[in-house]
Amino acid sequence: MIHQSKSYIKFVRLSKNKHGVHSPFVYDLVTKCFNDKTKYPEYHILKSYRKALRSDPSMIEMKDFGQGSRVFKGNARKVSSVVKNAGMKKKRQKMLFRLASYFKSENILELGTSLGLGTVALSVSNEFAAIHTVEGCPNTLRKAQDNFEKFNLHNIEIHQKVFKDFLAANVLEKYDLIFIDGDHNGERTLGYFKSLLKNVHNDSVLIFDDIYWSKDMTAAWQQIIADENVTVSIDTFQWGMVFFRKEQPKQHFVIRVG
């Protein structure tokens, strides 16, 4: 937590809003996506999905393949508590929807389904979207799948595998958007990035959650943005985003998101 606090102070000092961005691509992204205040009708689906989970009193035995939880002690967890204390926040869920919608992403990969808060945002972002979501814990995935069916989300393909095994078996697939939110280990995150380089194209975007979770996650993020394949990178503190657009000069941006 000390690392996060110190990192946030530095982030605030370095970060800019749209007026400090000297890149047409990133300026448009900030003004038309990050700062978009439109009340999209799809937000009602996100709200209803969250409400359904928050009113779910059932317990599930969650097997964590990542760094574990800073909130929960045991593996038996109430669904409503997981959503309240460890689930994706409303603002981030809406922003994930906007990002997928803005880039018109069709082939989407999510590493870390959990209870599906991010998955539903991706699912409703584009009528042509096909979502591949990967989760190691079978009980968690079963609960998410039940809710996908309740909400008639039929463009989601679930994969009950650890990330490394999924990536090893899917070397040819190209994804427009990849959201990595299931393992806060820096070394493994860097490994996922290197593996995913074969799954991206010129207009792909990779989104990494919790880049300031720990010193090793931040170190991994620094290595990722330094990679020669990455041209544009954006640090929003909660998320780090990287792009591979060969027409762009290599630039790094630290952006405040409202």
Secondary structure, DSSP 8 states (H G I E B T S, - for coil): -HHHHHHHHHHHHH-B-GGG---HHHHHHIIIIIT-----THHHHHHHHHHHHHT---EEE----SS--SS-SSSEEEHHHHHHHHS--HHHHHHHHHHHHHTT--EEEEE--TTSHHHHHHHTS-TT-EEEEE-S-HHHHHHHHHHHHHTT--SEEEE-S-HHHHHHH-SS---SEEEE-S---HHHHHHHHHHHGGG--TT-EEEEE-TTSSHHHHHHHHHHHHSTT--EEEE-SSEEEEE--TTS--EEEEB---
